[in-house]
Amino acid sequence: MNYTAIPSVKGQITIPSDIREKYGICKDTPVVITDTGKGVITIKVMRMVDSDTIEFFENEKEIGLNFKNGIDPQALINAIEELDG
C-alpha cells in the first residue's frame, strides 16, 4: 500500500498510524532511512533487544554477549540480513 505525505517546514514526515501500529513504531523507536537512488528511499524499523535479556562479558580471551534466554543463531542471522537489506 502506498501513502502520500507532505514534509513540514522542518522536513518532518508523519508515518501513518496503521503502519506505526503494524511495526510497533513509537516515540523512541529507531528507524534507518536509506537513499537507494533515483528518488527512492526505504525506511527500516530497528528492533531493540531488552537489556534485561543480555549480558556483556569480557575476559582475557574474549569479549561478547550472553543471551540469558538463549537465542536461535539462524534467527540472529536472519535479523542481521533483514537489517542489511
Secondary structure, 3 states (H helix, E strand, C coil): CCCCCCCCCCCCCCCCHHHHHHHCCCCCCCEEEEEEECCEEEEEECCCCCHHHEEEEECCCCEEEEECCCCCHHHHHHHHHHHHC
